[in-house]
């Protein structure tokens, strides 16, 4: 980002500053990274309930009789399986074997879909999807009109049930409803999440963002609700083994290498599907794995992964101390033959070679 580029601000920017958040530039936005401490905020979400302002995420709406055709062409998952009120995790493959972005596809109606994309890729994704829109699908980028609050944790349902008539318990994982919550109408209440702690994501127009935030916090006072920053969001998703675009997946990593074969459906044709199908048949030469350190230390992005003889077999893509496990954990790509759970590997932390073990995801099991 150039020095002359102005950081964008989410609708509640001033409120976060008043709450004492440490604000940092993230994906072109001024975002709260923490309010108290990452560990305290992490544990609040795992044990009670916390709220992330993730309004920097992008929202595109695709409408028309050919909307599904366009989505089928540009995404790897099979969106024809969606019915109204269902959402689907997917990715946008590029034509070189990598990933343009990962995203969530929401079916709002028979001819209307909402795509939720990463903040850093809003313009890139828009241009990519537009370049494949040969059938006149109506596309609107509403990213600057929506705020998005992720209310996450085991007490999330309890808190939100106080301020809505919507049957929250009746919204299964990766489903959504539209309704009134906290006195605000037409909120998209989605049972998706990036923490593994349960909860909902609330899509609300910016004009009603403060009203909804205040209502959620008033409702959650007894449960010890707290605002949570991006620092804890990163450690929470890492414990679950969820990919972060720019770290664990990017333009060079294939969905099959990233363990996203489950969202790569060859029952249809999509961008670069032939090449990915061939890769599946031939087998990948590297794959993304989760690991846990046996020795003391903290793995970081870019550190080498080696075998017991010190030969480099891969690289760490995400790493941190796990607040719930109290040990260093991470994700990284390793060569074929080293991806099985239980395999002993080493992480090169500065001049030390620390023992680690490949683990089955999620790294943290509640």
C-alpha positions as CSV (number, residue, x, y, z in Angstrom):
1,X,0.0,0.0,0.0
2,X,1.5,3.4,-1.0
3,X,2.0,6.2,1.5
4,X,-0.6,8.3,-0.4
5,X,-3.3,5.7,-0.2
6,X,-6.0,6.6,2.3
7,X,-6.9,3.8,4.7
8,X,-10.6,3.0,4.5
9,X,-12.6,3.1,7.7
10,X,-15.4,0.7,8.8
11,X,-18.7,2.4,9.9
12,X,-17.8,1.8,13.6
13,X,-14.2,3.0,13.4
14,X,-14.7,5.8,16.0
15,X,-16.4,3.5,18.4
16,X,-13.5,1.0,18.3
17,X,-11.1,3.8,19.0
18,X,-13.3,5.0,22.0
19,X,-13.2,1.4,23.2
20,X,-9.4,1.6,23.3
21,X,-8.7,-0.8,20.4
22,X,-5.3,-0.9,18.9
23,X,-6.0,0.0,15.3
24,X,-3.7,-1.3,12.5
25,X,-3.8,-1.2,8.7
26,X,-5.2,-4.4,7.4
27,X,-6.3,-5.1,3.8
28,X,-6.5,-1.4,3.1
29,X,-8.7,-0.7,6.2
30,X,-8.0,0.7,9.6
31,X,-9.0,-2.3,11.8
32,X,-9.0,-3.2,15.5
33,X,-6.3,-5.8,16.1
34,X,-6.9,-6.1,19.9
35,X,-8.8,-4.4,22.7
36,X,-7.1,-6.1,25.8
37,X,-4.9,-9.0,25.0
38,X,-5.0,-11.6,22.2
39,X,-5.0,-14.5,24.7
40,X,-7.8,-13.0,26.8
41,X,-9.9,-12.3,23.7
42,X,-9.3,-15.8,22.3
43,X,-10.5,-17.4,25.5
44,X,-13.5,-15.2,25.7
45,X,-14.7,-16.6,22.3
46,X,-13.8,-20.2,23.2
47,X,-15.6,-20.0,26.6
48,X,-18.3,-17.4,26.3
49,X,-19.1,-14.9,23.5
50,X,-17.2,-12.2,21.6
51,X,-17.9,-9.9,18.7
52,X,-15.6,-9.2,15.8
53,X,-16.2,-6.2,13.5
54,X,-15.3,-7.7,10.1
55,X,-17.0,-5.1,8.0
56,X,-14.0,-4.9,5.7
57,X,-15.2,-8.1,4.0
58,X,-16.7,-7.7,0.5
59,X,-20.2,-8.4,-0.6
60,X,-21.2,-8.8,-4.3
61,X,-24.7,-9.5,-5.4
62,X,-25.3,-11.5,-8.6
63,X,-28.8,-11.5,-10.1
64,X,-30.6,-12.8,-13.1
65,X,-31.5,-16.1,-14.9
66,X,-27.8,-16.8,-15.7
67,X,-26.4,-15.9,-12.2
68,X,-26.0,-19.6,-11.2
69,X,-24.3,-20.3,-14.5
70,X,-21.7,-17.6,-13.9
71,X,-21.1,-18.8,-10.3
72,X,-20.7,-22.4,-11.6
73,X,-18.1,-21.2,-14.1
74,X,-15.9,-19.3,-11.7
75,X,-16.2,-21.3,-8.5
76,X,-14.9,-24.8,-7.7
77,X,-17.8,-26.0,-5.5
78,X,-21.1,-27.1,-6.9
79,X,-23.5,-24.2,-6.3
80,X,-26.4,-26.0,-8.0
81,X,-26.8,-27.9,-4.7
82,X,-27.8,-24.7,-2.9
83,X,-31.4,-23.9,-2.0
84,X,-32.7,-20.6,-0.6
85,X,-31.3,-20.0,2.8
86,X,-28.1,-22.1,2.3
87,X,-24.5,-21.0,2.0
88,X,-21.5,-22.7,0.7
89,X,-17.7,-22.4,1.1
90,X,-15.9,-22.3,-2.2
91,X,-13.0,-20.8,-4.1
92,X,-12.3,-19.0,-7.3
93,X,-9.6,-21.0,-9.2
94,X,-7.3,-19.1,-11.5
95,X,-6.2,-20.4,-14.9
96,X,-2.7,-21.3,-13.7
97,X,-3.6,-23.9,-11.0
98,X,-3.8,-21.4,-8.1
99,X,-6.6,-19.6,-6.2
100,X,-7.9,-16.1,-6.9
101,X,-9.7,-16.1,-3.5
102,X,-11.8,-18.2,-1.2
103,X,-15.3,-17.1,-0.6
104,X,-18.8,-17.9,0.7
105,X,-21.7,-18.2,-1.8
106,X,-25.2,-17.4,-0.4
107,X,-28.4,-18.3,-2.3
108,X,-30.8,-15.5,-1.5
109,X,-33.3,-16.6,-4.1
110,X,-33.7,-18.6,-7.3
111,X,-31.9,-15.9,-9.3
112,X,-30.1,-14.0,-6.6
113,X,-26.8,-14.8,-4.9
114,X,-24.5,-13.0,-2.5
115,X,-20.8,-13.7,-2.7
116,X,-18.7,-12.8,0.4
117,X,-15.0,-12.2,-0.4
118,X,-11.8,-11.3,1.4
119,X,-11.3,-7.5,1.9
120,X,-7.8,-7.6,0.3
121,X,-9.2,-9.1,-2.9
122,X,-12.4,-7.1,-3.4
123,X,-11.2,-5.4,-6.6
124,X,-9.3,-8.4,-7.9
125,X,-12.3,-10.7,-7.4
126,X,-14.7,-8.2,-8.9
127,X,-12.5,-7.9,-12.0
128,X,-12.0,-11.7,-12.3
129,X,-15.7,-12.5,-12.0
130,X,-16.6,-9.7,-14.4
131,X,-14.2,-11.0,-17.0
132,X,-16.2,-14.2,-17.1
133,X,-19.6,-12.5,-17.1
134,X,-20.4,-13.1,-20.8
135,X,-24.1,-13.6,-20.3
136,X,-25.2,-10.2,-18.9
137,X,-25.6,-11.2,-15.2
138,X,-26.4,-8.2,-13.1
139,X,-23.5,-7.6,-10.7
140,X,-23.4,-5.1,-7.9
141,X,-20.6,-4.5,-5.5
142,X,-22.2,-3.5,-2.2
143,X,-19.1,-3.9,-0.1
144,X,-19.1,-0.3,1.1
145,X,-22.8,-0.4,2.2
146,X,-22.6,-3.3,4.6
147,X,-21.2,-3.8,8.1
148,X,-20.5,-7.4,9.3
149,X,-20.4,-8.5,12.9
150,X,-19.3,-12.0,13.8
151,X,-20.9,-13.0,17.1
152,X,-18.9,-16.1,18.1
153,X,-18.7,-18.4,21.1
154,X,-20.8,-21.0,22.9
155,X,-23.1,-18.4,24.4
156,X,-23.8,-16.6,21.1
157,X,-27.2,-18.2,20.6
158,X,-28.2,-17.4,24.2
159,X,-27.3,-13.7,23.8
160,X,-28.8,-13.2,20.3
161,X,-32.0,-15.0,21.2
162,X,-32.8,-12.2,23.7
163,X,-33.1,-9.7,20.8
164,X,-34.8,-11.6,18.0
165,X,-37.8,-13.7,17.2
166,X,-35.9,-15.6,14.6
167,X,-35.4,-19.2,15.6
168,X,-31.6,-19.2,15.8
169,X,-31.4,-22.8,16.9
170,X,-33.2,-23.7,13.7
171,X,-30.5,-22.3,11.5
172,X,-28.1,-25.2,10.7
173,X,-24.4,-24.6,10.0
174,X,-23.8,-22.9,6.7
175,X,-27.4,-21.7,6.5
176,X,-28.9,-18.3,7.1
177,X,-32.2,-16.4,7.7
178,X,-33.2,-12.8,7.1
179,X,-35.0,-11.1,9.9
180,X,-35.2,-8.5,12.6
181,X,-32.7,-8.5,15.4
182,X,-32.0,-5.8,18.0
183,X,-34.7,-3.7,16.5
184,X,-33.1,-3.7,13.1
185,X,-35.0,-5.1,10.1
186,X,-33.6,-7.2,7.2
187,X,-30.4,-8.4,8.9
188,X,-28.8,-11.4,7.3
189,X,-28.2,-13.8,10.2
190,X,-25.8,-16.5,9.0
191,X,-24.6,-19.6,10.9
192,X,-21.1,-19.4,9.3
193,X,-18.0,-18.6,11.2
194,X,-14.2,-18.6,11.3
195,X,-13.5,-19.6,14.9
196,X,-14.9,-23.1,15.4
197,X,-16.6,-21.8,18.5
198,X,-20.1,-21.6,17.0
199,X,-22.2,-18.4,16.5
200,X,-23.5,-16.2,13.8
201,X,-22.4,-13.5,11.4
202,X,-24.7,-10.5,11.1
203,X,-24.8,-8.5,7.8
204,X,-26.4,-5.1,8.4
205,X,-26.6,-1.9,6.4
206,X,-24.1,0.7,7.7
207,X,-26.9,3.1,8.7
208,X,-28.0,0.5,11.3
209,X,-24.6,-0.7,12.4
210,X,-24.3,1.2,15.7
211,X,-27.9,0.3,16.7
212,X,-27.3,-3.4,16.2
213,X,-23.8,-3.4,17.8
214,X,-25.3,-1.6,20.9
215,X,-28.2,-4.1,21.1
216,X,-25.9,-7.1,20.9
217,X,-23.6,-5.8,23.7
218,X,-26.6,-4.8,25.9
219,X,-28.0,-8.4,25.5
220,X,-24.6,-10.0,26.2
221,X,-23.7,-8.1,29.4
222,X,-24.6,-10.9,31.7
223,X,-22.6,-13.4,29.6
224,X,-19.5,-11.2,29.7
225,X,-19.6,-10.3,26.0
226,X,-16.5,-8.5,24.7
227,X,-15.3,-6.9,21.5
228,X,-12.6,-9.1,19.8
229,X,-9.8,-8.0,17.5
230,X,-8.1,-9.5,14.4
231,X,-5.3,-10.9,16.6
232,X,-7.5,-13.4,18.3
233,X,-9.4,-14.1,15.1
234,X,-6.1,-15.3,13.6
235,X,-5.2,-17.7,16.6
236,X,-8.8,-19.0,16.7
237,X,-8.9,-19.9,13.0
238,X,-5.4,-21.3,13.2
239,X,-6.4,-23.7,16.0
240,X,-9.2,-25.0,13.7
241,X,-6.8,-25.3,10.6
242,X,-8.9,-22.8,8.6
243,X,-7.0,-21.3,5.6
244,X,-6.2,-17.6,5.5
245,X,-5.8,-16.1,2.0
246,X,-2.4,-14.7,1.5
247,X,-0.9,-17.1,4.0
248,X,-2.0,-20.6,3.4
249,X,-3.6,-20.2,0.0
250,X,-2.8,-17.8,-2.8
251,X,-2.4,-17.4,-6.6
252,X,0.2,-20.2,-6.6
253,X,-1.4,-22.8,-4.4
254,X,-3.9,-25.3,-5.8
255,X,-7.1,-26.1,-3.9
256,X,-6.1,-29.8,-3.9
257,X,-2.7,-29.0,-2.4
258,X,-4.5,-26.9,0.3
259,X,-6.7,-29.8,1.3
260,X,-9.7,-28.2,-0.3
261,X,-10.6,-31.2,-2.5
262,X,-13.9,-31.3,-0.7
263,X,-14.9,-27.9,-2.3
264,X,-13.5,-28.9,-5.7
265,X,-16.3,-30.7,-7.6
266,X,-15.5,-32.3,-11.0
267,X,-19.2,-32.9,-11.7
268,X,-19.2,-29.7,-13.7
269,X,-16.8,-27.6,-15.8
270,X,-15.2,-24.5,-14.2
271,X,-12.1,-22.4,-14.7
272,X,-9.1,-24.7,-15.0
273,X,-11.1,-27.7,-14.0
274,X,-9.3,-30.0,-16.6
275,X,-5.9,-29.2,-15.2
276,X,-7.0,-29.6,-11.6
277,X,-8.7,-32.9,-12.5
278,X,-5.4,-34.1,-13.9
279,X,-3.6,-33.0,-10.8
280,X,-6.1,-35.0,-8.7
281,X,-5.5,-38.1,-10.9
282,X,-1.7,-37.8,-10.8
283,X,-1.5,-36.8,-7.1
284,X,-0.1,-33.6,-5.5
285,X,3.6,-33.2,-4.8
286,X,3.0,-31.1,-1.7
287,X,0.1,-30.6,0.7
288,X,-1.0,-28.3,3.5
289,X,-0.8,-29.9,7.0
290,X,-1.4,-28.8,10.5
291,X,1.3,-29.4,13.1
292,X,1.9,-29.1,16.8
293,X,5.3,-28.4,18.4
294,X,6.7,-30.9,20.9
295,X,9.5,-28.6,21.9
296,X,9.1,-25.1,23.2
297,X,8.9,-22.3,20.7
298,X,6.7,-20.4,18.3
299,X,6.6,-21.2,14.6
300,X,6.1,-18.2,12.2
301,X,5.2,-17.8,8.6
302,X,8.2,-18.4,6.3
303,X,10.1,-20.7,8.7
304,X,11.5,-23.9,7.1
305,X,10.1,-27.3,7.8
306,X,12.7,-30.0,7.7
307,X,12.9,-33.8,8.2
308,X,14.9,-35.2,11.1
309,X,18.1,-35.0,9.0
310,X,17.7,-31.2,8.5
311,X,16.6,-31.5,4.8
312,X,14.1,-28.8,3.9
313,X,10.7,-30.4,3.1
314,X,8.4,-27.4,3.3
315,X,7.5,-24.0,4.7
316,X,5.3,-22.7,7.5
317,X,2.5,-20.6,6.1
318,X,0.8,-19.7,9.5
319,X,2.1,-20.2,13.0
320,X,1.5,-19.0,16.6
321,X,1.2,-20.1,20.2
322,X,-2.1,-21.8,20.7
323,X,-3.9,-20.1,23.7
324,X,-6.0,-23.2,24.3
325,X,-3.2,-25.8,24.0
326,X,-0.3,-23.8,25.4
327,X,2.0,-25.0,22.6
328,X,3.2,-23.7,19.3
329,X,1.0,-24.7,16.4
330,X,0.9,-24.0,12.7
331,X,0.0,-24.8,9.1
332,X,2.5,-25.4,6.3
333,X,3.1,-27.2,3.0
334,X,5.2,-30.3,3.1
335,X,6.5,-32.6,0.4
336,X,4.6,-35.8,-0.5
337,X,5.3,-38.5,2.1
338,X,5.4,-36.2,5.1
339,X,1.6,-35.3,5.3
340,X,0.3,-38.2,7.4
341,X,-0.9,-37.5,10.9
342,X,1.7,-38.6,13.4
343,X,4.7,-37.9,11.1
344,X,7.5,-36.3,13.0
345,X,8.9,-33.1,11.4
346,X,11.2,-30.3,12.5
347,X,10.6,-26.5,12.4
348,X,13.7,-24.3,12.0
349,X,13.2,-21.5,14.5
350,X,16.1,-19.2,14.2
351,X,19.2,-21.5,14.7
352,X,17.2,-24.2,16.5
353,X,15.5,-27.3,15.1
354,X,12.3,-27.9,17.0
355,X,10.5,-31.2,17.1
356,X,6.9,-31.1,15.8
357,X,4.2,-33.6,14.8
358,X,1.8,-33.5,11.9
359,X,-1.8,-33.6,13.3
360,X,-5.2,-34.2,11.9
361,X,-7.3,-31.0,11.6
362,X,-8.6,-29.3,13.6
363,X,-5.5,-28.8,15.7
364,X,-7.6,-27.9,18.7
365,X,-10.5,-30.2,19.5
366,X,-13.1,-28.7,21.9
